[in-house]
């Protein structure tokens, strides 16, 4: 059995996460689903005994159906949030995430068949120049300069 690096204690939830920044043709890849009214980064929990690098490659493949290679560690992000829907409803959430810039493949073609908490995920290529028009997390990616800088 595989265990995620995280825990729940009463109404508190913590997770160690590895996430990807995938940029192709001026767009950055986000996930979304029918339950949540926002877009979110590609990635997920690091498992016990798994490196963050292996976790992000696994998560990217699970969510996109495509093997991406890591370019470099781009951002370490600590996030505190409260979810008002879904599996984390009424939970005080604390997440530490390592964001990796992935190497461009030169194409946007994906083979996604991903589910999160029982809900089908869809992949969305959002133009970097229009990110501020979307409810997308993490919000640091909405600063156009950050994506250009990280590349």
FENKAJO-V260145 format. One record per residue. N is the residue number from 1. RES is the residue in one small letter. PSI is psi in radians with two decimals (none if undefined). OMEGA is omega in degrees with one decimal (none if undefined). D_LAST is the distance of its C-alpha to the last C-alpha in whole Angstrom. Layout:
((N/RES/PSI/OMEGA/D_LAST) (N/RES/PSI/OMEGA/D_LAST))
This chain:
((1/x/2.40/-179.9/37) (2/x/2.41/-179.0/33) (3/x/2.35/174.8/32) (4/x/2.62/176.1/29) (5/x/1.61/-179.5/28) (6/x/3.02/178.6/30) (7/x/2.82/174.1/33) (8/x/2.37/179.4/35) (9/x/1.88/-174.2/38) (10/x/-2.04/-179.2/40) (11/x/0.39/178.6/38) (12/x/2.46/-177.1/35) (13/x/2.33/179.0/32) (14/x/2.51/176.4/29) (15/x/2.48/170.3/26) (16/x/2.12/-170.0/24) (17/x/2.57/171.2/21) (18/x/2.29/-175.4/18) (19/x/2.82/-175.1/15) (20/x/2.51/167.3/13) (21/x/1.94/-176.4/10) (22/x/2.05/-178.2/10) (23/x/2.23/175.5/9) (24/x/2.24/172.3/11) (25/x/0.81/176.5/13) (26/x/0.17/179.9/11) (27/x/2.62/176.2/13) (28/x/2.49/-174.5/12) (29/x/2.26/174.6/14) (30/x/2.81/172.9/17) (31/x/2.79/175.6/20) (32/x/2.94/178.3/24) (33/x/3.02/-176.1/27) (34/x/-0.39/-176.9/31) (35/x/-0.74/-174.1/32) (36/x/2.52/-177.4/29) (37/x/0.52/-178.6/28) (38/x/2.91/175.3/24) (39/x/2.66/-177.7/21) (40/x/2.81/-175.8/20) (41/x/2.72/176.8/17) (42/x/2.29/179.3/17) (43/x/-3.04/-179.2/18) (44/x/-2.96/-174.4/22) (45/x/2.48/169.3/24) (46/x/2.40/179.5/24) (47/x/2.71/176.8/27) (48/x/2.28/179.0/30) (49/x/0.03/-178.7/29) (50/x/2.43/175.2/26) (51/x/2.75/176.6/22) (52/x/-0.64/178.8/19) (53/x/-0.81/178.4/18) (54/x/-0.65/-179.9/21) (55/x/-0.79/-177.8/21) (56/x/-0.67/177.9/17) (57/x/-0.73/178.3/18) (58/x/-0.85/-178.2/21) (59/x/-0.75/178.7/21) (60/x/-0.77/179.1/18) (61/x/-0.76/180.0/21) (62/x/-0.67/-175.0/24) (63/x/-0.54/-175.5/22) (64/x/-0.35/-174.7/21) (65/x/0.21/-176.4/23) (66/x/2.46/176.3/20) (67/x/2.03/173.3/19) (68/x/2.61/175.0/15) (69/x/2.62/177.5/14) (70/x/2.37/170.3/12) (71/x/-1.02/179.7/9) (72/x/2.80/171.3/9) (73/x/2.19/-173.4/11) (74/x/-0.77/-172.8/9) (75/x/2.44/167.2/12) (76/x/2.13/-171.6/15) (77/x/2.16/173.6/17) (78/x/2.27/-172.1/21) (79/x/2.30/172.6/23) (80/x/2.27/-179.3/26) (81/x/2.85/173.7/27) (82/x/2.23/178.3/31) (83/x/2.38/-179.2/31) (84/x/0.18/176.5/34) (85/x/2.95/173.1/34) (86/x/-2.78/-173.8/33) (87/x/-0.39/-178.1/34) (88/x/0.32/-178.2/33) (89/x/2.33/178.6/35) (90/x/0.35/178.6/36) (91/x/2.49/169.4/34) (92/x/1.97/-171.8/33) (93/x/2.46/177.9/29) (94/x/2.18/-175.9/27) (95/x/2.37/170.9/24) (96/x/2.14/-175.9/22) (97/x/2.39/172.0/18) (98/x/2.11/179.7/16) (99/x/2.15/-179.9/12) (100/x/2.30/171.1/11) (101/x/2.20/-179.8/7) (102/x/2.64/179.1/9) (103/x/2.37/178.2/9) (104/x/2.50/175.3/10) (105/x/-0.24/-179.7/14) (106/x/-0.01/177.5/14) (107/x/2.71/-179.9/17) (108/x/0.00/-175.5/17) (109/x/2.25/179.2/20) (110/x/2.91/177.6/21) (111/x/1.05/-171.5/24) (112/x/2.37/172.4/24) (113/x/0.95/-169.7/28) (114/x/2.58/175.1/27) (115/x/2.52/173.8/29) (116/x/2.17/-179.3/28) (117/x/0.74/176.4/31) (118/x/0.02/-178.4/33) (119/x/2.36/179.6/32) (120/x/2.34/176.4/30) (121/x/2.57/172.6/26) (122/x/2.63/179.1/25) (123/x/2.45/-177.3/21) (124/x/2.20/172.8/20) (125/x/1.89/-178.1/17) (126/x/2.21/178.4/16) (127/x/2.29/-179.6/15) (128/x/-0.69/-177.9/13) (129/x/-0.23/-178.3/15) (130/x/0.12/-176.1/18) (131/x/-0.60/-177.9/17) (132/x/-0.22/178.6/19) (133/x/-0.14/-174.6/22) (134/x/2.59/171.0/21) (135/x/1.64/-173.3/23) (136/x/2.47/-179.9/20) (137/x/2.50/5.6/19) (138/x/2.61/-176.3/17) (139/x/-0.35/179.8/17) (140/x/-0.42/179.5/14) (141/x/-0.22/178.4/12) (142/x/-0.29/177.3/15) (143/x/1.80/-174.1/13) (144/x/-0.62/-177.8/12) (145/x/-0.54/-175.8/10) (146/x/-0.72/-180.0/9) (147/x/-0.78/178.9/6) (148/x/-0.71/-179.4/5) (149/x/-0.73/-176.1/6) (150/x/-0.41/-177.8/4) (151/x/none/none/0))
